[in-house]
Amino acid sequence: DALPKPIGITIDYLRSGRPVDTYGRAVITKQGRRVATVHAEAWQDDRSRLIAAAHGHFLLKPADEPAGK
């Protein structure tokens, strides 16, 4: 299976990360035939205090396109 190709990604660095465990979550907020929109968040000790947030658009391979293309 071909991986989606990034069209555009924006990252907002909201505060400094520390040398502790970092957690993340990504959600597909919209998916069409050709493009998927994704939102991601990263946090450390407190999930309500994000250290970064990202928003991206990805080009999807059409279902009827051969895998080698």
PyMOL commands that set and color helices and strands:
alter all, ss='L'
color gray80, all
select strands_A, chain A and resi 5-13+23-31+35-43+50-59
alter strands_A, ss='S'
color yellow, strands_A
deselect
rebuild
show_as cartoon
